[in-house]
Amino acid sequence: MTLMLASVLSRDEAEIALTRGADIIDCKAPSRGALGALPLDTVADIVAFVDGRRPVSAVVELPHDVAHALRDFEEVVAAGVNYVKFALPATPDAVEIIEALAPLTAKTKLVAVLFADLGPEFDNLEPLAGAGFHGAMLDTAHKGKGRLLDYMSVSALSEFVARCRALGLASGLAGALESPDVPRLLVTGADVLGFRGALCAHGERRAAIDAHATTLIRDLIPSTRGAHADFFAHLSFLGRGYIEPAGANDTDCVFLKDYVAPVEIGAYAHEHGHTQRVRFNVEAEVTRINGSDDMRSIFSYDVIMDAIKMILAGGHIELVETIAERLAESVLLHERVRTVTVQVEKLDVAPGAVGVKIRRARAHEDARRLQPAPMRIDAVK
Ligand SMILES: O=C[C@H](O)COP(=O)(O)O
């Protein structure tokens, strides 16, 4: 289950984040850049307010002299936080920094932050795991100059998450994330999605966090916590067709039309080692959700494009049928999708197009698997 991390700069903001359902309360000073540390007394105040109801993380800004870092880390640990985050530079001394901080892993959970916009060094993940670090998080250093997905694709982020998982590291994704990014990043399986800007009015990370903006992000991330668990149960039953539409007009069609990509595809030997143009047409029949006019009520076409990119990132594929089946399966993972039609065409084999068109539906038993009491969306405002 992916957790929601909310970066806050005060006790009052921690109260908003906590009451609106954030899973992790992250102490951070937006005025000091991407990974700014709050004063220790503020961190202690937030820890005291949260009072164990959620895990609390805090940032340490690495000093140039790593020996001093230990003292800074010790002070934050003494403030009672559960996780300590710091920026691990993509420089040759990174392993030296990891080794210097390793003794602290006996006292707290250390999370190294790598910056996607600064050429992150993923080979440092092994030393981090070997030193007993808790996790690694991708973020962006230059706020206001792009989101995480502007620097790394969903496929690359999925690889980062898988590599962390294989090493026993928890994985986090952050970086000027916005609400449309959430359904796209959930497919990576990251342990944590981190937010600051998206929780603030008008996405301005230095402004105060806003209760409704925080609730919107919370509602987009499935949760096992309280009202939001019911909310998501409600959504998932909608997706599974639990609330039977009165008629066909209770579903909408989200489509991707004439999306052409270079694909390594073909069963013949001469089709290996190069790409061919392949055209994708996808129609997803989705259960409509009324009651909100934001990301909570839509199934994003981005998710379809990301699914295509993730399949193609896997290398050469022999058959168009294979791509079509995998794509249909990926789209049906989203519980709002009731049926999907996928057409995959090779454009460079003949004067026209050749390929396959399939239609797949969610298994009917899926639609009746659970029987909750439906809940109005605005009940979680
Ligand atoms: O770890 C969470 C970061 O504070 C994300 O901040 P941001 O959403 O402003 O990039």
The ligand as a MOL file (V3000), in Angstrom:
LIG
                    3D

  0  0  0     0  0            999 V3000
M  V30 BEGIN CTAB
M  V30 COUNTS 10 9 0 0 0
M  V30 BEGIN ATOM
M  V30 1 O 9.1510 14.7680 0.2290 0
M  V30 2 C 8.3320 15.6200 -0.0730 0
M  V30 3 C 8.7580 16.9090 -0.5850 0
M  V30 4 O 8.5950 17.8690 0.4160 0
M  V30 5 C 8.0220 17.2810 -1.8440 0
M  V30 6 O 7.9500 18.6750 -1.9920 0
M  V30 7 P 7.3190 19.2390 -3.3620 0
M  V30 8 O 5.9920 18.5350 -3.5480 0
M  V30 9 O 7.1690 20.7240 -3.1400 0
M  V30 10 O 8.3080 18.9100 -4.4350 0
M  V30 END ATOM
M  V30 BEGIN BOND
M  V30 1 2 1 2
M  V30 2 1 2 3
M  V30 3 1 3 4
M  V30 4 1 3 5
M  V30 5 1 5 6
M  V30 6 1 6 7
M  V30 7 2 7 8
M  V30 8 1 7 9
M  V30 9 1 7 10
M  V30 END BOND
M  V30 END CTAB
M  END
